């Protein structure tokens, strides 16, 4: 759920004037709390 909320916020930002519509670089910071799910989180964000 947290990843879906982050993704929704990023998409909203990209829709604003002056923001990249299709960014080519991203940074995904994952705390140790989510480390066990890192691969799944990255795959979700890549979609």
C-alpha positions in Angstrom: 0.0 0.0 0.0 2.8 2.4 0.8 4.5 1.8 -2.5 1.2 2.4 -4.3 0.8 5.8 -2.5 4.3 6.8 -3.4 3.7 5.9 -7.1 0.5 7.9 -7.1 2.3 10.9 -5.8 5.1 10.6 -8.4 2.6 10.3 -11.2 0.8 13.4 -10.0 4.1 15.3 -9.8 5.0 14.2 -13.4 1.7 15.6 -14.7 2.5 19.1 -13.5 4.0 21.7 -15.9 7.8 21.8 -15.7 8.3 18.3 -14.5 9.7 15.4 -16.5 7.0 13.4 -18.1 9.2 10.3 -18.6 12.2 10.5 -16.2 15.1 8.3 -17.0 16.6 8.0 -13.5 15.1 7.2 -10.2 16.2 6.4 -6.7 14.4 4.0 -4.5 15.3 4.1 -0.8 14.2 1.1 1.2 14.7 1.0 5.0 15.7 -2.2 6.8 12.0 -2.7 7.7 11.2 -3.4 4.0 14.6 -5.1 3.1 13.0 -8.5 2.8 10.6 -7.2 0.2 13.1 -5.1 -1.8 12.9 -7.2 -5.0 9.1 -7.1 -5.0 9.0 -3.3 -4.3 11.5 -2.6 -7.1 9.5 -4.7 -9.5 6.3 -2.9 -8.5 7.9 0.5 -9.0 9.4 -0.5 -12.4 5.9 -1.3 -13.7 
